[in-house]
C-alpha cells in the first residue's frame, strides 16, 4: 500500500509482487479506503434539490 500511495504504477507493483497480471493487483485497490476517500472528495456535491 505504501508504494501505491507513493504513486508507483500498479503494473510495476504487480511485477514486484510476482503477480501474473496487473488485474490481480487491482484487488488491493478495491480494499484501500484511502484511495476511495480521495476519489469521493473529488466529486462535487449534488446541487439539485430532492423532489
PQR file of N, CA, C, O and H, with PARSE charges and radii, in Angstrom:
ATOM      1  N   UNK A   1       0.814  -1.187   0.000 -0.4000 1.5000
ATOM      2  CA  UNK A   1       0.000   0.000   0.000 -0.0000 2.0000
ATOM      3  C   UNK A   1       0.865   1.261   0.000  0.5500 1.7000
ATOM      4  O   UNK A   1       0.476   2.276  -0.577 -0.5500 1.4000
ATOM      5  N   UNK A   2       2.011   1.205   0.630 -0.4000 1.5000
ATOM      6  CA  UNK A   2       2.888   2.377   0.665 -0.0000 2.0000
ATOM      7  C   UNK A   2       3.354   2.743  -0.741  0.5500 1.7000
ATOM      8  O   UNK A   2       3.423   3.924  -1.082 -0.5500 1.4000
ATOM      9  H   UNK A   2       2.326   0.380   1.099  0.4000 1.0000
ATOM     10  N   UNK A   3       3.671   1.746  -1.553 -0.4000 1.5000
ATOM     11  CA  UNK A   3       4.068   2.017  -2.942 -0.0000 2.0000
ATOM     12  C   UNK A   3       2.921   2.647  -3.714  0.5500 1.7000
ATOM     13  O   UNK A   3       3.119   3.595  -4.474 -0.5500 1.4000
ATOM     14  H   UNK A   3       3.615   0.787  -1.275  0.4000 1.0000
ATOM     15  N   UNK A   4       1.748   2.129  -3.519 -0.4000 1.5000
ATOM     16  CA  UNK A   4       0.565   2.650  -4.205 -0.0000 2.0000
ATOM     17  C   UNK A   4       0.310   4.097  -3.807  0.5500 1.7000
ATOM     18  O   UNK A   4       0.024   4.938  -4.659 -0.5500 1.4000
ATOM     19  H   UNK A   4       1.587   1.359  -2.902  0.4000 1.0000
ATOM     20  N   UNK A   5       0.412   4.386  -2.524 -0.4000 1.5000
ATOM     21  CA  UNK A   5       0.199   5.748  -2.033 -0.0000 2.0000
ATOM     22  C   UNK A   5       1.292   6.690  -2.512  0.5500 1.7000
ATOM     23  O   UNK A   5       1.067   7.894  -2.633 -0.5500 1.4000
ATOM     24  H   UNK A   5       0.644   3.703  -1.832  0.4000 1.0000
ATOM     25  N   UNK A   6       2.467   6.151  -2.783 -0.4000 1.5000
ATOM     26  CA  UNK A   6       3.576   6.968  -3.269 -0.0000 2.0000
ATOM     27  C   UNK A   6       3.465   7.246  -4.769  0.5500 1.7000
ATOM     28  O   UNK A   6       4.277   7.986  -5.326 -0.5500 1.4000
ATOM     29  H   UNK A   6       2.650   5.173  -2.684  0.4000 1.0000
ATOM     30  N   UNK A   7       2.468   6.657  -5.417 -0.4000 1.5000
ATOM     31  CA  UNK A   7       2.253   6.928  -6.825 -0.0000 2.0000
ATOM     32  C   UNK A   7       2.915   5.949  -7.777  0.5500 1.7000
ATOM     33  O   UNK A   7       2.972   6.197  -8.981 -0.5500 1.4000
ATOM     34  H   UNK A   7       1.809   6.056  -4.964  0.4000 1.0000
ATOM     35  N   UNK A   8       3.419   4.835  -7.249 -0.4000 1.5000
ATOM     36  CA  UNK A   8       4.026   3.833  -8.116 -0.0000 2.0000
ATOM     37  C   UNK A   8       2.924   3.174  -8.935  0.5500 1.7000
ATOM     38  O   UNK A   8       1.875   2.813  -8.403 -0.5500 1.4000
ATOM     39  H   UNK A   8       3.373   4.633  -6.271  0.4000 1.0000
ATOM     40  N   UNK A   9       3.168   3.021 -10.227 -0.4000 1.5000
ATOM     41  CA  UNK A   9       2.182   2.439 -11.128 -0.0000 2.0000
ATOM     42  C   UNK A   9       1.847   1.012 -10.704  0.5500 1.7000
ATOM     43  O   UNK A   9       2.725   0.260 -10.280 -0.5500 1.4000
ATOM     44  H   UNK A   9       4.021   3.314 -10.659  0.4000 1.0000
ATOM     45  N   UNK A  10       0.582   0.648 -10.822 -0.4000 1.5000
ATOM     46  CA  UNK A  10       0.142  -0.677 -10.385 -0.0000 2.0000
ATOM     47  C   UNK A  10       0.789  -1.803 -11.179  0.5500 1.7000
ATOM     48  O   UNK A  10       0.971  -2.899 -10.649 -0.5500 1.4000
ATOM     49  H   UNK A  10      -0.131   1.259 -11.166  0.4000 1.0000
ATOM     50  N   UNK A  11       1.139  -1.559 -12.434 -0.4000 1.5000
ATOM     51  CA  UNK A  11       1.797  -2.616 -13.209 -0.0000 2.0000
ATOM     52  C   UNK A  11       3.199  -2.900 -12.656  0.5500 1.7000
ATOM     53  O   UNK A  11       3.654  -4.044 -12.676 -0.5500 1.4000
ATOM     54  H   UNK A  11       0.991  -0.669 -12.865  0.4000 1.0000
ATOM     55  N   UNK A  12       3.873  -1.875 -12.171 -0.4000 1.5000
ATOM     56  CA  UNK A  12       5.193  -2.063 -11.559 -0.0000 2.0000
ATOM     57  C   UNK A  12       5.051  -2.832 -10.246  0.5500 1.7000
ATOM     58  O   UNK A  12       5.831  -3.742  -9.966 -0.5500 1.4000
ATOM     59  H   UNK A  12       3.504  -0.946 -12.155  0.4000 1.0000
ATOM     60  N   UNK A  13       4.066  -2.466  -9.455 -0.4000 1.5000
ATOM     61  CA  UNK A  13       3.825  -3.169  -8.194 -0.0000 2.0000
ATOM     62  C   UNK A  13       3.505  -4.629  -8.467  0.5500 1.7000
ATOM     63  O   UNK A  13       3.988  -5.512  -7.758 -0.5500 1.4000
ATOM     64  H   UNK A  13       3.433  -1.727  -9.683  0.4000 1.0000
ATOM     65  N   UNK A  14       2.696  -4.894  -9.488 -0.4000 1.5000
ATOM     66  CA  UNK A  14       2.340  -6.270  -9.845 -0.0000 2.0000
ATOM     67  C   UNK A  14       3.583  -7.080 -10.185  0.5500 1.7000
ATOM     68  O   UNK A  14       3.706  -8.237  -9.784 -0.5500 1.4000
ATOM     69  H   UNK A  14       2.303  -4.177 -10.064  0.4000 1.0000
ATOM     70  N   UNK A  15       4.500  -6.471 -10.925 -0.4000 1.5000
ATOM     71  CA  UNK A  15       5.741  -7.175 -11.268 -0.0000 2.0000
ATOM     72  C   UNK A  15       6.571  -7.466 -10.024  0.5500 1.7000
ATOM     73  O   UNK A  15       7.087  -8.573  -9.869 -0.5500 1.4000
ATOM     74  H   UNK A  15       4.399  -5.531 -11.251  0.4000 1.0000
ATOM     75  N   UNK A  16       6.705  -6.488  -9.142 -0.4000 1.5000
ATOM     76  CA  UNK A  16       7.492  -6.667  -7.928 -0.0000 2.0000
ATOM     77  C   UNK A  16       6.907  -7.746  -7.020  0.5500 1.7000
ATOM     78  O   UNK A  16       7.639  -8.484  -6.360 -0.5500 1.4000
ATOM     79  H   UNK A  16       6.286  -5.589  -9.268  0.4000 1.0000
ATOM     80  N   UNK A  17       5.573  -7.826  -6.997 -0.4000 1.5000
ATOM     81  CA  UNK A  17       4.921  -8.817  -6.140 -0.0000 2.0000
ATOM     82  C   UNK A  17       4.845 -10.192  -6.795  0.5500 1.7000
ATOM     83  O   UNK A  17       4.489 -11.175  -6.145 -0.5500 1.4000
ATOM     84  H   UNK A  17       4.978  -7.227  -7.532  0.4000 1.0000
ATOM     85  N   UNK A  18       5.177 -10.259  -8.076 -0.4000 1.5000
ATOM     86  CA  UNK A  18       5.136 -11.536  -8.771 -0.0000 2.0000
ATOM     87  C   UNK A  18       3.752 -11.930  -9.242  0.5500 1.7000
ATOM     88  O   UNK A  18       3.501 -13.104  -9.516 -0.5500 1.4000
ATOM     89  H   UNK A  18       5.466  -9.461  -8.604  0.4000 1.0000
ATOM     90  N   UNK A  19       2.848 -10.965  -9.340 -0.4000 1.5000
ATOM     91  CA  UNK A  19       1.513 -11.269  -9.846 -0.0000 2.0000
ATOM     92  C   UNK A  19       1.589 -11.571 -11.336  0.5500 1.7000
ATOM     93  O   UNK A  19       2.363 -10.955 -12.068 -0.5500 1.4000
ATOM     94  H   UNK A  19       3.051 -10.012  -9.118  0.4000 1.0000
ATOM     95  N   UNK A  20       0.796 -12.506 -11.764 -0.4000 1.5000
ATOM     96  CA  UNK A  20       0.798 -12.904 -13.172 -0.0000 2.0000
ATOM     97  C   UNK A  20       0.292 -11.768 -14.055  0.5500 1.7000
ATOM     98  O   UNK A  20       0.812 -11.544 -15.147 -0.5500 1.4000
ATOM     99  H   UNK A  20       0.168 -13.007 -11.169  0.4000 1.0000
ATOM    100  N   UNK A  21      -0.729 -11.050 -13.575 -0.4000 1.5000
ATOM    101  CA  UNK A  21      -1.264  -9.912 -14.319 -0.0000 2.0000
ATOM    102  C   UNK A  21      -1.499  -8.756 -13.357  0.5500 1.7000
ATOM    103  O   UNK A  21      -1.549  -8.942 -12.141 -0.5500 1.4000
ATOM    104  H   UNK A  21      -1.152 -11.232 -12.687  0.4000 1.0000
ATOM    105  N   UNK A  22      -1.641  -7.566 -13.919 -0.4000 1.5000
ATOM    106  CA  UNK A  22      -1.936  -6.392 -13.088 -0.0000 2.0000
ATOM    107  C   UNK A  22      -3.358  -6.468 -12.536  0.5500 1.7000
ATOM    108  O   UNK A  22      -3.681  -5.785 -11.564 -0.5500 1.4000
ATOM    109  H   UNK A  22      -1.601  -7.416 -14.906  0.4000 1.0000
ATOM    110  N   UNK A  23      -4.207  -7.291 -13.146 -0.4000 1.5000
ATOM    111  CA  UNK A  23      -5.579  -7.447 -12.653 -0.0000 2.0000
ATOM    112  C   UNK A  23      -5.599  -7.983 -11.231  0.5500 1.7000
ATOM    113  O   UNK A  23      -6.464  -7.610 -10.439 -0.5500 1.4000
ATOM    114  H   UNK A  23      -3.944  -7.846 -13.935  0.4000 1.0000
ATOM    115  N   UNK A  24      -4.667  -8.842 -10.905 -0.4000 1.5000
ATOM    116  CA  UNK A  24      -4.586  -9.378  -9.542 -0.0000 2.0000
ATOM    117  C   UNK A  24      -4.306  -8.257  -8.549  0.5500 1.7000
ATOM    118  O   UNK A  24      -4.840  -8.254  -7.440 -0.5500 1.4000
ATOM    119  H   UNK A  24      -3.964  -9.145 -11.548  0.4000 1.0000
ATOM    120  N   UNK A  25      -3.481  -7.322  -8.945 -0.4000 1.5000
ATOM    121  CA  UNK A  25      -3.132  -6.207  -8.070 -0.0000 2.0000
ATOM    122  C   UNK A  25      -4.340  -5.294  -7.851  0.5500 1.7000
ATOM    123  O   UNK A  25      -4.432  -4.633  -6.817 -0.5500 1.4000
ATOM    124  H   UNK A  25      -3.048  -7.325  -9.846  0.4000 1.0000
ATOM    125  N   UNK A  26      -5.251  -5.253  -8.795 -0.4000 1.5000
ATOM    126  CA  UNK A  26      -6.437  -4.409  -8.678 -0.0000 2.0000
ATOM    127  C   UNK A  26      -7.284  -4.776  -7.462  0.5500 1.7000
ATOM    128  O   UNK A  26      -8.001  -3.929  -6.930 -0.5500 1.4000
ATOM    129  H   UNK A  26      -5.176  -5.790  -9.635  0.4000 1.0000
ATOM    130  N   UNK A  27      -7.209  -6.011  -7.025 -0.4000 1.5000
ATOM    131  CA  UNK A  27      -7.959  -6.443  -5.840 -0.0000 2.0000
ATOM    132  C   UNK A  27      -7.592  -5.579  -4.637  0.5500 1.7000
ATOM    133  O   UNK A  27      -8.448  -5.216  -3.831 -0.5500 1.4000
ATOM    134  H   UNK A  27      -6.627  -6.700  -7.457  0.4000 1.0000
ATOM    135  N   UNK A  28      -6.306  -5.260  -4.533 -0.4000 1.5000
ATOM    136  CA  UNK A  28      -5.847  -4.458  -3.399 -0.0000 2.0000
ATOM    137  C   UNK A  28      -6.325  -3.013  -3.501  0.5500 1.7000
ATOM    138  O   UNK A  28      -6.523  -2.351  -2.481 -0.5500 1.4000
ATOM    139  H   UNK A  28      -5.611  -5.556  -5.189  0.4000 1.0000
ATOM    140  N   UNK A  29      -6.509  -2.527  -4.709 -0.4000 1.5000
ATOM    141  CA  UNK A  29      -7.018  -1.162  -4.875 -0.0000 2.0000
ATOM    142  C   UNK A  29      -8.439  -1.051  -4.339  0.5500 1.7000
ATOM    143  O   UNK A  29      -8.806  -0.041  -3.740 -0.5500 1.4000
ATOM    144  H   UNK A  29      -6.348  -3.064  -5.537  0.4000 1.0000
ATOM    145  N   UNK A  30      -9.224  -2.076  -4.553 -0.4000 1.5000
ATOM    146  CA  UNK A  30     -10.608  -2.060  -4.077 -0.0000 2.0000
ATOM    147  C   UNK A  30     -10.686  -2.101  -2.560  0.5500 1.7000
ATOM    148  O   UNK A  30     -11.671  -1.657  -1.971 -0.5500 1.4000
ATOM    149  H   UNK A  30      -8.926  -2.897  -5.040  0.4000 1.0000
ATOM    150  N   UNK A  31      -9.654  -2.630  -1.935 -0.4000 1.5000
ATOM    151  CA  UNK A  31      -9.653  -2.744  -0.479 -0.0000 2.0000
ATOM    152  C   UNK A  31      -9.098  -1.501   0.213  0.5500 1.7000
ATOM    153  O   UNK A  31      -9.208  -1.381   1.433 -0.5500 1.4000
ATOM    154  H   UNK A  31      -8.854  -2.991  -2.413  0.4000 1.0000
ATOM    155  N   UNK A  32      -8.507  -0.579  -0.536 -0.4000 1.5000
ATOM    156  CA  UNK A  32      -7.843   0.575   0.062 -0.0000 2.0000
ATOM    157  C   UNK A  32      -8.827   1.728   0.257  0.5500 1.7000
ATOM    158  O   UNK A  32      -9.224   2.376  -0.711 -0.5500 1.4000
ATOM    159  H   UNK A  32      -8.417  -0.676  -1.528  0.4000 1.0000
ATOM    160  N   UNK A  33      -9.213   1.980   1.486 -0.4000 1.5000
ATOM    161  CA  UNK A  33     -10.187   3.022   1.780 -0.0000 2.0000
ATOM    162  C   UNK A  33      -9.647   4.426   1.538  0.5500 1.7000
ATOM    163  O   UNK A  33     -10.420   5.333   1.229 -0.5500 1.4000
ATOM    164  H   UNK A  33      -8.890   1.454   2.272  0.4000 1.0000
ATOM    165  N   UNK A  34      -8.347   4.623   1.670 -0.4000 1.5000
ATOM    166  CA  UNK A  34      -7.766   5.943   1.457 -0.0000 2.0000
ATOM    167  C   UNK A  34      -7.967   6.386   0.015  0.5500 1.7000
ATOM    168  O   UNK A  34      -8.303   7.542  -0.241 -0.5500 1.4000
ATOM    169  H   UNK A  34      -7.720   3.886   1.921  0.4000 1.0000
ATOM    170  N   UNK A  35      -7.762   5.476  -0.922 -0.4000 1.5000
ATOM    171  CA  UNK A  35      -7.968   5.809  -2.331 -0.0000 2.0000
ATOM    172  C   UNK A  35      -9.434   6.130  -2.591  0.5500 1.7000
ATOM    173  O   UNK A  35      -9.743   7.061  -3.335 -0.5500 1.4000
ATOM    174  H   UNK A  35      -7.489   4.537  -0.714  0.4000 1.0000
ATOM    175  N   UNK A  36     -10.331   5.372  -1.988 -0.4000 1.5000
ATOM    176  CA  UNK A  36     -11.768   5.631  -2.165 -0.0000 2.0000
ATOM    177  C   UNK A  36     -12.136   6.999  -1.588  0.5500 1.7000
ATOM    178  O   UNK A  36     -12.906   7.742  -2.198 -0.5500 1.4000
ATOM    179  H   UNK A  36     -10.080   4.616  -1.384  0.4000 1.0000
ATOM    180  N   UNK A  37     -11.596   7.330  -0.428 -0.4000 1.5000
ATOM    181  CA  UNK A  37     -11.903   8.628   0.183 -0.0000 2.0000
ATOM    182  C   UNK A  37     -11.421   9.776  -0.700  0.5500 1.7000
ATOM    183  O   UNK A  37     -12.121  10.779  -0.846 -0.5500 1.4000
ATOM    184  H   UNK A  37     -10.972   6.727   0.067  0.4000 1.0000
ATOM    185  N   UNK A  38     -10.238   9.641  -1.288 -0.4000 1.5000
ATOM    186  CA  UNK A  38      -9.728  10.687  -2.180 -0.0000 2.0000
ATOM    187  C   UNK A  38     -10.601  10.820  -3.427  0.5500 1.7000
ATOM    188  O   UNK A  38     -10.836  11.929  -3.907 -0.5500 1.4000
ATOM    189  H   UNK A  38      -9.669   8.827  -1.170  0.4000 1.0000
ATOM    190  N   UNK A  39     -11.072   9.711  -3.942 -0.4000 1.5000
ATOM    191  CA  UNK A  39     -11.940   9.744  -5.122 -0.0000 2.0000
ATOM    192  C   UNK A  39     -13.263  10.428  -4.787  0.5500 1.7000
ATOM    193  O   UNK A  39     -13.745  11.255  -5.561 -0.5500 1.4000
ATOM    194  H   UNK A  39     -10.880   8.810  -3.552  0.4000 1.0000
ATOM    195  N   UNK A  40     -13.852  10.093  -3.646 -0.4000 1.5000
ATOM    196  CA  UNK A  40     -15.112  10.721  -3.247 -0.0000 2.0000
ATOM    197  C   UNK A  40     -14.931  12.215  -2.979  0.5500 1.7000
ATOM    198  O   UNK A  40     -15.847  12.999  -3.232 -0.5500 1.4000
ATOM    199  H   UNK A  40     -13.461   9.421  -3.017  0.4000 1.0000
ATOM    200  N   UNK A  41     -13.788  12.613  -2.483 -0.4000 1.5000
ATOM    201  CA  UNK A  41     -13.533  14.025  -2.202 -0.0000 2.0000
ATOM    202  C   UNK A  41     -13.493  14.858  -3.480  0.5500 1.7000
ATOM    203  O   UNK A  41     -13.741  16.063  -3.438 -0.5500 1.4000
ATOM    204  H   UNK A  41     -13.044  11.977  -2.278  0.4000 1.0000
ATOM    205  N   UNK A  42     -13.185  14.233  -4.607 -0.4000 1.5000
ATOM    206  CA  UNK A  42     -13.133  14.951  -5.883 -0.0000 2.0000
ATOM    207  C   UNK A  42     -14.504  15.165  -6.515  0.5500 1.7000
ATOM    208  O   UNK A  42     -14.655  16.002  -7.405 -0.5500 1.4000
ATOM    209  H   UNK A  42     -12.984  13.254  -4.640  0.4000 1.0000
ATOM    210  N   UNK A  43     -15.494  14.419  -6.061 -0.4000 1.5000
ATOM    211  CA  UNK A  43     -16.835  14.528  -6.640 -0.0000 2.0000
ATOM    212  C   UNK A  43     -17.508  15.778  -6.094  0.5500 1.7000
ATOM    213  O   UNK A  43     -17.627  15.940  -4.880 -0.5500 1.4000
ATOM    214  H   UNK A  43     -15.372  13.740  -5.337  0.4000 1.0000
ATOM    215  N   UNK A  44     -17.951  16.668  -6.987 -0.4000 1.5000
ATOM    216  CA  UNK A  44     -18.630  17.868  -6.498 -0.0000 2.0000
ATOM    217  C   UNK A  44     -19.971  17.499  -5.863  0.5500 1.7000
ATOM    218  O   UNK A  44     -20.618  16.541  -6.284 -0.5500 1.4000
ATOM    219  H   UNK A  44     -17.855  16.536  -7.974  0.4000 1.0000
ATOM    220  N   UNK A  45     -20.382  18.255  -4.857 -0.4000 1.5000
ATOM    221  CA  UNK A  45     -21.667  17.951  -4.218 -0.0000 2.0000
ATOM    222  C   UNK A  45     -22.816  18.154  -5.203  0.5500 1.7000
ATOM    223  O   UNK A  45     -22.747  18.990  -6.104 -0.5500 1.4000
ATOM    224  H   UNK A  45     -19.857  19.034  -4.515  0.4000 1.0000
ATOM    225  N   UNK A  46     -23.840  17.393  -5.014 -0.4000 1.5000
ATOM    226  CA  UNK A  46     -25.028  17.481  -5.861 -0.0000 2.0000
ATOM    227  C   UNK A  46     -25.768  18.775  -5.536  0.5500 1.7000
ATOM    228  O   UNK A  46     -26.155  19.005  -4.390 -0.5500 1.4000
ATOM    229  H   UNK A  46     -23.897  16.714  -4.282  0.4000 1.0000
ATOM    230  N   UNK A  47     -25.960  19.607  -6.535 -0.4000 1.5000
ATOM    231  CA  UNK A  47     -26.611  20.901  -6.329 -0.0000 2.0000
ATOM    232  C   UNK A  47     -28.125  20.832  -6.518  0.5500 1.7000
ATOM    233  O   UNK A  47     -28.825  21.817  -6.285 -0.5500 1.4000
ATOM    234  H   UNK A  47     -25.646  19.420  -7.466  0.4000 1.0000
ATOM    235  N   UNK A  48     -28.624  19.688  -6.933 -0.4000 1.5000
ATOM    236  CA  UNK A  48     -30.063  19.554  -7.168 -0.0000 2.0000
ATOM    237  C   UNK A  48     -30.777  19.272  -5.860  0.5500 1.7000
ATOM    238  O   UNK A  48     -30.260  18.593  -4.973 -0.5500 1.4000
ATOM    239  H   UNK A  48     -28.055  18.888  -7.123  0.4000 1.0000
ATOM    240  N   UNK A  49     -31.982  19.816  -5.770 -0.4000 1.5000
ATOM    241  CA  UNK A  49     -32.803  19.559  -4.591 -0.0000 2.0000
ATOM    242  C   UNK A  49     -33.617  18.292  -4.819  0.5500 1.7000
ATOM    243  O   UNK A  49     -34.057  18.030  -5.937 -0.5500 1.4000
ATOM    244  H   UNK A  49     -32.402  20.368  -6.491  0.4000 1.0000
ATOM    245  N   UNK A  50     -33.816  17.513  -3.774 -0.4000 1.5000
ATOM    246  CA  UNK A  50     -34.657  16.317  -3.929 -0.0000 2.0000
ATOM    247  C   UNK A  50     -36.093  16.705  -4.275  0.5500 1.7000
ATOM    248  O   UNK A  50     -36.593  17.730  -3.813 -0.5500 1.4000
ATOM    249  H   UNK A  50     -33.458  17.727  -2.865  0.4000 1.0000
ATOM    250  N   UNK A  51     -36.739  15.897  -5.075 -0.4000 1.5000
ATOM    251  CA  UNK A  51     -38.125  16.206  -5.482 -0.0000 2.0000
ATOM    252  C   UNK A  51     -39.112  15.514  -4.618  0.5500 1.7000
ATOM    253  O   UNK A  51     -40.318  15.661  -4.818 -0.5500 1.4000
ATOM    254  H   UNK A  51     -36.332  15.064  -5.450  0.4000 1.0000
TER
END
